[in-house]
Structures are given as structure tokens and as C-alpha cells.
Amino acid sequence: MSAPPEPGPAESALLRAYRGQPVPHTPVWFMRQAGRSLPEYRRVRAGIPMLEACRRPELVCEITLQPVRRHGVDAAILFSDIMVPLAAAGVDLEIVPGTGPVVAEPIRAAADLARLRPLAAADVSFIDKAVRLLLPELGGTPLIGFAGAPFTLASYLVEGAPSRTYATTKALMYGHPALWHDLCERLAQITLEFLRVQVSAGASAVQLFDSWAGALSEADYRRYVLPHSASVLSGLADLGVPRVHFGVGTAELLAAMAQAGADVIGVDWRTPLSAAAARTGGTRPVQGNLDPTTLFAPWQVIEAEVKRVLADGAAAPGHVFNLGHGVLPETDPDVLRRVVDLVHATRPR
């Protein structure tokens, strides 16, 4: 007698948790799980610039699969970068090792918007191909697609490089609000198309990263950012996949972020999951939120913190265990595997 078929992504613990349904175990995956903490990643990426690596479907497939094989996580997240759709839309940029994205000609005036054209599916056909290569290899493991939110993308385009203060971004936002909203409307279109390509090819869920939204007050977030993130998230509603919204340093923004329309709220390590659930109305699943630096502590400390996060996540209708931001490059991969095993072995409440 043949073995029963493996459950497909739709029946996976991850998607059940994202929908607030009962799960056999708390699902777990890690932001930046496909990356520099893995020696096999460093080997296959050696000598290949980041943007070029993201444009090679076979390489994207291999890198995306690496943490699934090694860690036994409940989801794969597509190996890509939030700057990929901007480069495909005509922005002259480079991801500089040790620095991050550097834009050759920052956007500072209305005339600069001409360099940012709408994104078409054909511009990122390599993404479609990568997802379609991945699906047979993943079997029943769901694939998460992702993109950068309009504010975070705008901050890179306006600053021209990573920033600690976002002074130039805020100066444009406050001083030229019409230009700001025009820029963000264009970025929302680019982000939405990038995510729709991933879902159309087979991604089972998506995550919208607004990594730098925590630089804003709640009033500024509602005025200058919320409409554009909502435009992206509402534009995905017809696809029927869970939508996760995540930002860093967003404790005071969580209620507003929930109003943008996500199904699941990603929470960084600064805010208890129970508090995040309360601030977002108590109706949405949460994702997170172990401090990534905890993984450098002795195992007994890690074990206690993992169990604390799991207990706190029980306050929400569903919980997907994750870090409160990305895996740090120096993280021991064996510790990540132990965390996965511990999460899986701890009975959901």
C-alpha cells in the first residue's frame, strides 16, 4: 500500500496559524534564515553580487531551500532583496557589502520621479521562474513571498543610502507632501506588482517589511505612510493568501499598522506579543519575537526565552514563532535547529 500523500501548503501548520486555526505545533521560521549565517550560503554566493544572485532563478532556489533542509523550519522565504523591484523599475542602485543599498541619484525633486517607472511582471520574470522552480522542491512546505513597504523603499531612494536619522526623508515628507505622496503611490504600485508576481507563481503567503517605519510618530505614520501600505495590502486581497505586516521599533504604531489591512502582525523583540495582540484588537495572529541576540546566550537562557515567547504568543488567536528581526550573520546554525526542535516540542496552548 502506498504512503498517504504529504499535506500540501494549504494544510500546513504555518498557514493554519496565520488564519487563526488550531495547529499541531507552533510553526516557526526565521527572518533572514536564508543568508549569511549558513556556510553553504556563503559558498554558493562567493563572488556573486547580491542583486545578481537575486536574478539567477536556480541560485535563488538553492539558497531558499538551504534553511529548510538544515533547520526543519515550517516555511521557506524567497531569497531576494527589497531593492530588487526598484532596480527592475529603472533605479540605478547597488547593494554594497558592509553598507547596504546605495542609490546613484537619490530622488529629491519632482523631476526625479521620471527615473522610477511602473513595474511590469516581465521586469521580474526571474522571480516567477524561481518560485516555480521552488515549489516541487518544497513539497508541502509553504513559500513566503515578501517586499519592502513604500516608506522603507522611499527612505532608501531619498537618502541615497542607509540612514540613522532619516532627516532627508522627513524633510521631503514634511516640506513637499505632494511629492512625497506621489513617490509613495508609485512605490506602492511597484511593491504590489512584485508581490502579485510571487503569489501568482505559487507563494502561499506574503510579508510586507516596513523596516524603518519605527522612525516615525504615530501621527506621521497615519498621515504619510498608512494610506500607501494599505494600498499594497488591499491590492492583494483578491489573491486569498495571508498577509503579514512587520516593522522594527513599531510598538506605538501597531494599532495603525493593523488598520493597513494585514491578516497577521509581525512584532519586533521590544514589544511583548500579548501587548501587541491587545494593541491590534485581539483578532489577528501575531508573529515573533525572540531577540536575535538571545541566540548567543547559553542554551538554558535561550530555552527559557523561547518558552516565554511561546507562552506570550498564546494571547493571540494564532502565533508563528520567529525572531524579532533577522538572523544575525554570526549566529550558530546548530542553535537555530535546536530552537526549531524546542518550538515544535512545546505543546501549543
Protein Blocks (a to p, Z undefined) as FASTA:
>chain_A
ZZdddddfklpmklmmmnopacfbdcdddehkbcjklmklmmmmgopafklmmmmmklmm
mmmmmmmmmnopabdcddddfklmmmmnopacdddehibpcdfbacfbfklmmmmccddf
klmmmmmmmmmmmmmmnomaccddddddfklmmmmmmnopacfklmmmmmmmmmmmmlmm
mmmmmmmmmmmmmmmmmmmnopabdcdddfklmmpcfklmmmmmmmmmmmmmmmmmmnop
acddddehilmmmmmmmmnopabdcddfkbcfklmmmmnoopaccedjddfklmmmcfkl
mmmmmmmmmmmmmmpmbdcdddfbdcdfklcfklmmmmmmmmmmpccZZ
